[in-house]
Amino acid sequence: MSENQAFEGAYQGEKAVWLKSGRYEAAILPEIGGNLIAFRDNENGYRFLHEPTPDEMESFKARPFIHGIPVLVPPNRFEDGKFPWNGKTYEFPVNEPATGNHLHGFVHSETWDVEDFGQTVNESFVTVALKVDEQHAVYKFLPHKFTIKLRYTLSDAGLSQHILVRNDGEDVMPCLFAFHTAVNAPFAPGGSAKDYRVKLTIGERWELNERMLPTGKFQPLKAEEELLKGEGINPFFEAMDNHYTAVAQNGRNRMELTDTKLGLTLVYDVGTSYKQWMIWNNGATEGFFCPEPQINLVNAPHVDLSADEIGLFSLAPGEIWEETGRLYVK
């Protein structure tokens, strides 16, 4: 049997494409937003991503934000569901009644097309794509023609991720994007969250108002947050739903999660195009947390700062934005 395999199958009753390479396996759900739902080390029993249990599948499909690697376009919160862009204002549904905001965009539940999957001597791979035009449901809210392609590759170097967004239309479009990545802590069977330490390449913390929207100002970092960007801290030291600037360290923008008992570190290297991090830990509930790389500041079109500062990227007709990331163990 080949060391590397890619094949169509099922994941808890849902259509999936499975990748296998050596001790690693991964699964993507093209019909649930192109969500990379599983990344595992089968030799050691490690499950790096927060996967839904069979009982959670229905709630996962209804709100696919806290399992696997959901794709958010446009990500996070927008005030009153309004998105001013290029002299127009797009209207998004207010789907977070507590804050009166729109939350998490439109592509996380859409069906993506499987463009290709296969294996080579060194790896297995899958490419899924979402093509939006006037007939697509997403166009009603984001009236632009565009294509998103997501390619995952599995090898002995872990899980590689390549994202590409292309403007297929005739006007300038916003390119706002994030992954709501849900990482297990502990990821080792029988492990304890108490033994885990997380580091993130954060810079400054954005001040958020009572509606969880940035004021445009920064807050001083607590001593624990200084540890978060330094030697590391337990991911559940307090409840976090925090927004930070991303500042590359040693040329890379990444999260590192260490099991101190095993002496193993899961690295999530996301690339330097992501100018912001969200970190959310489910009210400091041990089990999983979400280090979320974002291109843009939350509510970016409403914040009176330069487009580069807030990651308010645009794509002219025919232009492409792309970035790569990788999950691996060291």
C-alpha positions as CSV (number, residue, x, y, z in Angstrom):
1,M,0.0,0.0,0.0
2,S,1.3,3.5,-0.9
3,E,2.6,5.6,1.9
4,N,0.5,8.5,0.5
5,Q,-3.2,8.3,-0.3
6,A,-6.0,10.7,-1.2
7,F,-9.5,9.4,-1.6
8,E,-13.2,10.3,-1.3
9,G,-15.0,8.8,1.7
10,A,-17.1,9.9,4.6
11,Y,-16.6,11.7,7.9
12,Q,-19.4,10.9,10.3
13,G,-21.8,10.6,7.4
14,E,-20.7,13.7,5.5
15,K,-18.8,13.6,2.2
16,A,-15.1,14.0,2.8
17,V,-11.8,13.8,1.1
18,W,-9.2,11.9,3.2
19,L,-5.5,12.4,2.9
20,K,-2.9,10.0,4.4
21,S,0.8,10.3,4.5
22,G,2.9,8.1,6.8
23,R,1.7,8.5,10.4
24,Y,-0.5,11.5,9.5
25,E,-4.1,11.7,8.2
26,A,-6.4,14.6,7.5
27,A,-10.0,15.1,6.2
28,I,-11.8,18.0,4.5
29,L,-15.5,18.5,4.2
30,P,-16.2,20.2,0.9
31,E,-19.9,20.5,1.5
32,I,-19.5,22.2,4.8
33,G,-17.5,25.2,3.8
34,G,-14.3,23.4,2.8
35,N,-13.6,22.8,6.5
36,L,-10.4,20.8,7.2
37,I,-12.1,18.9,10.0
38,A,-9.3,16.5,11.1
39,F,-5.5,16.5,11.3
40,R,-4.2,13.5,13.2
41,D,-1.0,11.6,14.1
42,N,-2.3,8.0,14.1
43,E,0.9,6.5,15.4
44,N,0.7,8.4,18.6
45,G,-3.0,9.0,18.8
46,Y,-2.7,12.8,18.6
47,R,-5.7,14.8,17.4
48,F,-4.5,18.3,16.8
49,L,-7.9,19.9,15.7
50,H,-11.1,20.0,17.7
51,E,-13.4,17.6,15.9
52,P,-17.1,17.2,16.5
53,T,-18.3,14.1,18.2
54,P,-21.2,12.2,16.5
55,D,-23.6,13.9,18.9
56,E,-22.2,17.3,17.9
57,M,-22.5,16.9,14.1
58,E,-25.9,18.6,13.8
59,S,-24.9,21.6,15.9
60,F,-21.6,21.7,14.0
61,K,-23.4,21.9,10.7
62,A,-25.7,24.7,12.0
63,R,-22.7,26.7,13.4
64,P,-19.4,25.4,12.0
65,F,-17.1,27.7,13.9
66,I,-15.5,25.8,16.7
67,H,-14.4,22.6,14.9
68,G,-11.6,22.1,12.4
69,I,-10.5,25.0,10.3
70,P,-13.5,27.0,9.2
71,V,-13.1,29.7,6.5
72,L,-14.4,33.1,7.3
73,V,-15.2,35.7,4.5
74,P,-15.5,38.4,5.7
75,P,-14.4,37.5,9.2
76,N,-15.6,38.4,12.6
77,R,-18.0,41.3,13.5
78,F,-19.4,44.1,11.4
79,E,-21.3,46.9,13.1
80,D,-25.1,46.7,12.5
81,G,-24.4,44.4,9.6
82,K,-23.2,47.3,7.5
83,F,-20.1,47.1,5.3
84,P,-19.2,50.4,3.6
85,W,-17.1,49.8,0.5
86,N,-16.1,51.9,-2.5
87,G,-19.0,54.4,-2.1
88,K,-21.7,51.7,-1.4
89,T,-22.8,50.0,1.8
90,Y,-23.4,46.3,1.7
91,E,-26.1,45.0,4.1
92,F,-25.2,41.8,6.0
93,P,-27.7,40.0,8.3
94,V,-27.4,40.8,12.0
95,N,-26.9,37.3,13.2
96,E,-25.5,38.1,16.7
97,P,-28.4,39.6,18.5
98,A,-26.4,40.2,21.7
99,T,-24.2,42.7,20.0
100,G,-26.3,43.8,17.0
101,N,-23.6,42.8,14.6
102,H,-23.0,40.5,11.7
103,L,-20.6,37.7,12.6
104,H,-18.3,35.5,10.5
105,G,-19.4,36.0,6.9
106,F,-20.9,33.7,4.3
107,V,-18.6,30.9,3.0
108,H,-18.3,28.6,6.1
109,S,-21.4,26.7,5.3
110,E,-21.4,26.8,1.5
111,T,-20.6,23.8,-0.7
112,W,-17.2,24.0,-2.2
113,D,-16.2,22.0,-5.4
114,V,-13.5,19.4,-5.2
115,E,-11.2,20.4,-8.0
116,D,-8.5,17.8,-7.6
117,F,-7.0,15.3,-5.2
118,G,-4.2,12.7,-5.5
119,Q,-0.9,11.6,-4.3
120,T,2.8,11.7,-5.3
121,V,5.8,9.9,-4.0
122,N,6.2,12.6,-1.2
123,E,2.7,13.7,-0.3
124,S,-1.1,13.6,-0.7
125,F,-3.2,16.6,-1.6
126,V,-6.7,18.1,-2.2
127,T,-7.9,21.3,-3.8
128,V,-11.4,22.7,-3.2
129,A,-12.8,25.9,-4.7
130,L,-15.7,28.3,-4.2
131,K,-16.7,30.2,-7.3
132,V,-19.0,33.1,-6.7
133,D,-21.0,34.8,-9.5
134,E,-24.4,36.5,-9.9
135,Q,-26.2,33.1,-9.4
136,H,-24.4,32.2,-6.2
137,A,-26.0,32.7,-2.8
138,V,-23.0,34.6,-1.5
139,Y,-23.3,37.3,-4.3
140,K,-26.4,38.7,-2.6
141,F,-24.3,39.9,0.3
142,L,-20.9,40.3,-1.4
143,P,-21.8,41.5,-5.0
144,H,-18.5,40.6,-6.6
145,K,-17.4,37.7,-8.9
146,F,-14.5,35.9,-7.3
147,T,-12.9,32.5,-6.7
148,I,-11.4,31.1,-3.5
149,K,-9.2,28.1,-3.8
150,L,-7.9,26.1,-0.9
151,R,-5.3,23.4,-1.2
152,Y,-4.1,21.1,1.6
153,T,-1.0,18.9,1.3
154,L,-0.1,16.2,3.8
155,S,3.5,14.9,4.1
156,D,6.1,14.1,6.7
157,A,6.4,17.9,7.1
158,G,2.9,18.0,8.4
159,L,-0.1,19.8,6.9
160,S,0.4,22.6,4.4
161,Q,-2.3,25.1,3.5
162,H,-2.5,27.3,0.5
163,I,-5.2,29.9,0.0
164,L,-5.9,31.9,-3.1
165,V,-8.5,34.6,-3.8
166,R,-8.9,35.9,-7.3
167,N,-11.2,38.8,-8.4
168,D,-13.1,37.5,-11.5
169,G,-15.2,40.7,-11.8
170,E,-14.8,44.2,-13.3
171,D,-14.7,46.3,-10.1
172,V,-12.5,46.5,-7.1
173,M,-13.5,44.0,-4.3
174,P,-12.6,43.8,-0.6
175,C,-10.4,40.9,0.4
176,L,-11.1,40.1,4.1
177,F,-10.3,36.7,5.3
178,A,-9.6,34.5,8.4
179,F,-9.4,31.0,9.6
180,H,-11.3,30.2,12.8
181,T,-8.8,27.4,13.6
182,A,-9.8,25.2,16.6
183,V,-6.8,23.5,18.3
184,N,-7.0,20.8,20.9
185,A,-5.3,21.3,24.2
186,P,-4.6,18.6,25.2
187,F,-4.0,17.0,21.7
188,A,-2.4,13.9,23.2
189,P,-4.6,11.0,24.5
190,G,-4.6,11.1,28.3
191,G,-2.9,14.5,28.4
192,S,-3.8,17.3,30.7
193,A,-4.4,20.9,29.6
194,K,-2.5,22.0,32.7
195,D,0.7,20.8,30.9
196,Y,0.2,23.0,27.8
197,R,1.8,26.3,27.0
198,V,0.9,28.6,24.1
199,K,3.0,31.3,22.4
200,L,1.6,33.7,19.7
201,T,3.3,36.4,17.6
202,I,1.1,39.1,18.9
203,G,1.9,42.8,19.1
204,E,-0.6,45.1,20.7
205,R,-4.1,44.4,22.0
206,W,-7.0,46.3,20.5
207,E,-9.5,47.9,22.8
208,L,-13.0,46.5,22.2
209,N,-16.2,48.2,23.2
210,E,-19.2,46.5,24.8
211,R,-20.3,45.4,21.3
212,M,-16.9,43.6,20.8
213,L,-15.9,46.2,18.2
214,P,-12.5,48.0,18.1
215,T,-12.4,51.6,19.3
216,G,-9.2,52.2,17.3
217,K,-7.1,52.4,20.5
218,F,-4.8,49.9,22.1
219,Q,-4.8,48.5,25.7
220,P,-1.7,47.8,27.6
221,L,-0.8,44.1,27.7
222,K,-1.2,42.3,31.0
223,A,1.8,40.4,32.4
224,E,0.1,37.1,31.2
225,E,-0.2,38.5,27.7
226,E,3.5,39.4,27.7
227,L,4.1,35.7,28.4
228,L,1.8,34.8,25.6
229,K,4.1,36.6,23.1
230,G,7.3,35.5,25.1
231,E,8.0,32.2,26.8
232,G,4.4,31.0,26.7
233,I,1.5,30.5,29.1
234,N,-1.4,28.1,29.7
235,P,-4.0,28.7,27.0
236,F,-6.8,28.8,29.7
237,F,-5.2,31.2,32.1
238,E,-8.3,33.4,31.9
239,A,-11.3,33.8,29.5
240,M,-10.1,35.2,26.3
241,D,-11.9,36.8,23.3
242,N,-9.1,39.1,22.5
243,H,-7.9,40.9,19.4
244,Y,-4.3,41.7,18.7
245,T,-2.0,43.0,16.0
246,A,0.3,40.4,14.5
247,V,4.0,41.1,14.7
248,A,6.3,38.5,13.0
249,Q,9.1,37.1,15.1
250,N,12.2,35.7,13.5
251,G,10.5,36.3,10.1
252,R,7.4,34.2,10.9
253,N,3.8,34.7,12.1
254,R,2.8,31.7,14.2
255,M,1.3,30.0,17.2
256,E,3.2,27.4,19.1
257,L,1.5,25.0,21.5
258,T,3.8,22.9,23.7
259,D,2.9,19.8,25.6
260,T,5.5,20.2,28.4
261,K,5.2,16.6,29.6
262,L,5.9,15.2,26.1
263,G,8.3,17.9,25.1
264,L,6.4,18.3,21.8
265,T,5.3,21.5,20.1
266,L,2.5,22.0,17.5
267,V,3.5,24.9,15.3
268,Y,0.8,26.8,13.3
269,D,2.7,29.0,10.9
270,V,0.2,31.2,9.1
271,G,2.3,33.6,7.0
272,T,2.8,37.3,7.3
273,S,-0.1,38.5,5.2
274,Y,-2.3,38.1,8.3
275,K,-2.0,41.4,10.2
276,Q,-4.3,40.5,13.1
277,W,-4.9,37.6,15.6
278,M,-8.0,36.8,17.4
279,I,-7.7,34.4,20.3
280,W,-10.8,32.8,21.8
281,N,-10.8,30.0,24.5
282,N,-14.5,29.3,25.1
283,G,-14.6,31.1,28.4
284,A,-11.3,29.4,29.6
285,T,-12.9,26.0,29.2
286,E,-10.1,23.4,28.9
287,G,-10.1,21.2,25.8
288,F,-9.6,23.5,22.8
289,F,-9.1,27.1,21.9
290,C,-9.0,29.1,18.7
291,P,-5.9,31.1,17.5
292,E,-7.5,32.8,14.5
293,P,-5.2,34.5,11.9
294,Q,-7.1,37.4,10.2
295,I,-6.1,39.6,7.3
296,N,-8.1,42.5,8.8
297,L,-9.1,44.2,11.9
298,V,-12.6,43.4,13.2
299,N,-15.1,45.9,11.7
300,A,-12.2,47.3,9.5
301,P,-14.3,49.4,7.1
302,H,-15.7,51.4,10.1
303,V,-12.3,52.2,11.7
304,D,-10.6,55.4,10.8
305,L,-7.1,54.2,10.3
306,S,-5.0,53.5,7.2
307,A,-6.0,50.5,5.1
308,D,-2.6,48.9,5.7
309,E,-2.8,49.3,9.5
310,I,-6.2,47.6,9.6
311,G,-5.6,45.0,6.8
312,L,-8.4,46.4,4.6
313,F,-7.0,44.8,1.5
314,S,-8.6,45.3,-2.0
315,L,-8.3,43.3,-5.2
316,A,-8.5,45.0,-8.6
317,P,-10.1,43.0,-11.5
318,G,-7.9,40.0,-12.2
319,E,-5.8,40.4,-9.1
320,I,-4.9,37.5,-6.8
321,W,-4.1,37.4,-3.1
322,E,-2.6,34.2,-1.7
323,E,-0.9,33.0,1.4
324,T,0.4,29.7,2.8
325,G,0.4,28.2,6.2
326,R,1.5,25.0,7.9
327,L,0.7,22.9,10.9
328,Y,3.6,20.7,12.0
329,V,5.2,19.2,15.1
330,K,8.6,19.8,16.4
